[in-house]
Amino acid sequence: MYEEIDFSKIIAVSSRHLSRLPYLEQVDRICRLHPKAFLLREKDLPQEDYLKLAGEVKAVCERHKVPLIPHFYPEAVKTAGSGVLHLPLWKLKELREISMEKGRADGPEEGVTVKIGVSIHSAEEAKEAVRSGASYLTAGHIFTTDCKKGVPPRGLEFLKEVCGISPVPVYGIGGIRLDAEQIRSVLEQGAEGVCVMSEMMRI
């Protein structure tokens, strides 16, 4: 069914509320497809619960050799055994300010260099994220999605603009399906890959 899809170009984004199977079973099913990475988003979880879940998901990801990208909580980088952290732009700026006040700007833990992915929604945000140290960007939302009901998609031209100005890799996000032609249309704008949530959680 998915023979034409290059899963190495897909970052799977989690949402346990959309999971078709019991959550860890769904994570296992996703990781069997060997996506580029598994982004553990789960924005509604408090830190303690998130860290516990990150430990459980890490075991599944490691079994399939899929990189785990924690979201929002710097403390989760150690739990996830990951050198990557995904943040909203405002959170990145907040962490950078804290780091600078402490005389360092090398990541959430002293002596540890962490690659930072940042969610952006405009060309100006893309520039600001890169200035703030982003290693990659997720730009969206590209297509109509239930996650942004009533909000018009920014479209492929927006993505092309961001890819054109960004010196770091850009991933399209928002309304992207497990559809080879649609994914191809995103990559043609210069994107490094795509992020898929709803269809990955229902696969």
C-alpha positions as CSV (number, residue, x, y, z in Angstrom):
1,M,0.0,0.0,0.0
2,Y,2.9,2.4,0.8
3,E,5.4,1.0,-1.6
4,E,6.0,4.4,-3.3
5,I,6.5,6.3,-0.1
6,D,10.1,7.0,1.1
7,F,9.6,6.8,4.8
8,S,13.2,8.1,5.3
9,K,11.8,11.5,4.3
10,I,9.1,11.4,7.0
11,I,9.3,12.5,10.6
12,A,6.4,10.8,12.4
13,V,4.7,13.1,14.9
14,S,2.9,11.6,17.8
15,S,-0.5,12.3,19.2
16,R,-1.7,9.6,21.5
17,H,-5.3,10.9,21.3
18,L,-5.4,9.9,17.6
19,S,-3.8,6.5,18.1
20,R,-5.6,3.6,16.4
21,L,-4.0,1.0,18.6
22,P,-2.9,1.1,22.2
23,Y,-0.2,3.8,22.2
24,L,3.0,1.9,22.4
25,E,1.7,-0.7,19.9
26,Q,1.0,2.2,17.5
27,V,4.5,3.5,18.1
28,D,5.9,0.1,17.3
29,R,3.8,-0.1,14.1
30,I,5.1,3.3,13.0
31,C,8.7,2.5,13.8
32,R,8.5,-0.7,11.7
33,L,8.3,1.6,8.7
34,H,11.6,3.2,9.7
35,P,10.7,6.9,9.4
36,K,13.5,9.4,9.6
37,A,12.6,10.0,13.3
38,F,9.8,9.8,15.8
39,L,8.8,13.2,17.3
40,L,7.2,12.7,20.7
41,R,5.0,15.7,20.8
42,E,2.2,15.1,23.4
43,K,1.9,18.8,24.3
44,D,-0.7,18.3,27.0
45,L,1.4,16.1,29.2
46,P,3.0,17.6,32.4
47,Q,6.8,17.1,32.6
48,E,6.8,14.1,34.9
49,D,4.3,12.2,32.8
50,Y,6.1,13.2,29.6
51,L,9.5,12.0,30.8
52,K,7.9,8.6,31.8
53,L,6.4,8.2,28.4
54,A,9.6,9.3,26.7
55,G,11.4,6.4,28.5
56,E,8.8,3.9,27.2
57,V,8.9,5.2,23.7
58,K,12.7,5.3,23.7
59,A,12.7,1.5,24.2
60,V,10.4,1.0,21.1
61,C,12.4,3.4,18.9
62,E,15.7,1.8,19.9
63,R,14.4,-1.6,19.0
64,H,13.8,-0.4,15.4
65,K,16.8,2.0,15.3
66,V,14.5,5.0,14.8
67,P,15.8,8.3,16.3
68,L,13.6,9.7,19.0
69,I,13.1,13.5,19.1
70,P,11.7,14.8,22.4
71,H,9.5,17.9,22.4
72,F,9.4,21.0,24.6
73,Y,11.1,19.7,27.8
74,P,14.9,20.0,27.7
75,E,15.1,17.4,30.5
76,A,13.7,14.9,28.0
77,V,16.9,15.0,25.9
78,K,18.7,12.8,28.5
79,T,15.7,10.5,29.1
80,A,15.3,10.0,25.3
81,G,19.0,9.4,24.8
82,S,18.7,11.9,22.0
83,G,21.0,14.7,20.8
84,V,17.9,16.5,19.4
85,L,15.1,18.6,20.9
86,H,12.1,20.2,19.2
87,L,10.8,23.5,20.5
88,P,8.3,26.2,19.6
89,L,10.2,29.4,18.8
90,W,9.3,31.2,22.0
91,K,10.7,28.4,24.1
92,L,14.0,28.4,22.2
93,K,14.4,32.1,22.8
94,E,13.6,31.6,26.4
95,L,16.2,28.8,26.8
96,R,18.8,30.9,25.0
97,E,18.2,33.8,27.3
98,I,18.6,31.5,30.3
99,S,21.8,30.0,28.9
100,M,23.3,33.4,28.1
101,E,22.6,34.5,31.7
102,K,24.5,31.5,32.9
103,G,27.3,32.3,30.6
104,R,26.7,29.4,28.1
105,A,24.6,28.8,25.1
106,D,25.4,25.2,24.3
107,G,22.1,23.5,25.0
108,P,19.8,22.4,27.9
109,E,22.6,20.7,29.8
110,E,26.0,22.1,30.5
111,G,28.7,20.6,28.2
112,V,26.2,19.0,25.9
113,T,25.5,20.2,22.4
114,V,22.0,19.6,21.4
115,K,20.5,20.1,17.9
116,I,17.3,22.1,18.1
117,G,14.3,21.8,15.7
118,V,11.9,24.7,15.7
119,S,8.3,25.1,14.6
120,I,7.8,28.2,12.5
121,H,4.8,29.8,10.7
122,S,6.3,32.7,8.7
123,A,9.5,33.6,6.8
124,E,10.3,36.1,9.6
125,E,10.0,33.4,12.2
126,A,12.3,31.2,10.1
127,K,15.0,33.9,10.1
128,E,14.6,34.4,13.8
129,A,14.8,30.7,14.6
130,V,18.0,30.3,12.6
131,R,19.5,33.4,14.3
132,S,18.6,31.7,17.6
133,G,20.4,28.5,16.8
134,A,17.9,26.2,15.1
135,S,19.4,23.2,13.4
136,Y,16.2,22.5,11.4
137,L,12.8,23.9,10.9
138,T,9.3,22.6,10.6
139,A,7.2,25.0,8.5
140,G,3.4,24.9,8.4
141,H,0.7,24.4,8.1
142,I,1.0,23.6,4.4
143,F,-2.3,22.0,3.7
144,T,-5.8,22.1,5.3
145,T,-5.8,20.1,8.5
146,D,-8.2,19.3,11.3
147,C,-5.5,20.3,13.8
148,K,-6.0,23.9,12.6
149,K,-9.7,24.1,12.0
150,G,-10.8,27.3,10.3
151,V,-7.3,28.5,9.7
152,P,-6.3,28.7,6.0
153,P,-3.3,26.7,5.0
154,R,-0.1,28.6,4.1
155,G,0.5,26.5,1.1
156,L,3.4,25.4,-1.0
157,E,4.5,28.9,-2.0
158,F,5.0,29.7,1.6
159,L,7.1,26.6,2.0
160,K,9.1,27.4,-1.1
161,E,9.8,30.9,0.3
162,V,11.0,29.5,3.7
163,C,13.2,26.8,2.0
164,G,14.7,29.5,-0.2
165,I,15.9,31.6,2.7
166,S,16.8,28.9,5.3
167,P,20.4,27.7,5.6
168,V,19.1,24.8,7.6
169,P,16.9,21.9,6.6
170,V,13.1,22.5,6.4
171,Y,10.4,20.0,6.9
172,G,6.8,20.7,5.7
173,I,4.1,20.0,8.3
174,G,0.3,20.3,8.4
175,G,-2.3,18.2,6.5
176,I,0.4,16.0,4.9
177,R,-0.9,12.5,4.1
178,L,0.8,9.2,3.4
179,D,0.4,10.1,-0.3
180,A,3.5,9.8,-2.5
181,E,2.4,12.5,-4.9
182,Q,1.5,15.0,-2.2
183,I,4.8,14.3,-0.4
184,R,6.6,14.8,-3.7
185,S,5.0,18.2,-4.2
186,V,6.4,19.2,-0.8
187,L,9.9,18.0,-1.5
188,E,9.8,19.9,-4.8
189,Q,9.7,23.2,-2.9
190,G,13.1,22.4,-1.5
191,A,12.0,20.7,1.7
192,E,14.3,18.1,3.3
193,G,11.2,16.1,4.2
194,V,7.8,16.1,5.7
195,C,6.1,15.6,9.1
196,V,3.1,13.4,9.3
197,M,0.9,13.0,12.4
198,S,-2.7,12.0,11.9
199,E,-2.2,9.3,9.2
200,M,0.9,7.9,11.0
201,M,-1.1,7.6,14.3
202,R,-3.9,5.7,12.3
203,I,-1.7,3.6,10.1
